[in-house]
Amino acid sequence: MCAERICDLNNLEKPREKLKRIGGKNLTDVELLAIVLRSGGKNNSVIKLARSLLNKYDSLHGLMNVEIEELSTI
């Protein structure tokens, strides 16, 4: 996924639309996390935020093991 903002993606490549069209097993971890997060921050798109979290915690599995207190600071 090269576009950084959801609005920059064409409708066929937007994570939520891809999920409906081809199912969750066919989405990247970044796309799945972006769907769960729903929106990014003031200076980050949801895609950048998802990618950053996955890089920081190594994987979705790693992210699931982070304490909620730590996540709430991000």
N, C-alpha and C positions, 0 to 999 in steps of 0.2 A: 504494500500500500504506500504510494508515494505522496499523495495529498495529505496535508497535515490537518485540514479542517473538514469536517463532515460536509459542509456546504460546498466545498470544492470538488467533492466526488460526484460522479454521475449517479443517477438513481439506482442503477444496477450494482454499484459498488458500495453503496452506503450499508454499514453493518446491519442495521435493523432490517432493511429490505433484503439483504443477502440471507439473513437468518430465515426470513419467511420463505424465500425462494428456494434455497438449497440446503437449509438445515444447519444446526449448530456444529455438527461434526466437520463441516467443511469451512468453518471460519477460523481465522488465526486467533491466537490468544489475545492479541491486541484488540481485534474486532470484538471478541466476546466481552472483554473487560470494558471496552468503550460503551457497549450496550448497557452493562450493569451500572457504570458510572453516570451515564446519561449526559453529563456536560463537563466541560473542563473548568479551569479556573480563570481568573482575571487575565492572566498572561499566558495561559496554556490551553490549547485545544484539548478536547477529550482524548483524541488520538495520541497527542504528545504525552498527556498525563498517564494514559494506559501504558504506553511504551516505557515511560520513565519508571513507573511502579514495577513493571515486569523486569526491567533491567536491574533495579535496586534490589529486588527480592528474588531474582533469578528465574522465577516461573510463577504460574498461577498457584501451584502447590505451595511454594515459598510464601507467597502473599497471603494465603489462607492461614498461615501459622503466625502472622504478625498480630501483636496485641492491638486491640481497638484504640487504646490510648495513643499509640504510635501513629496509627493511620489517621487519627483525627487531627494530628498536627500538620498533615500534608495539605 
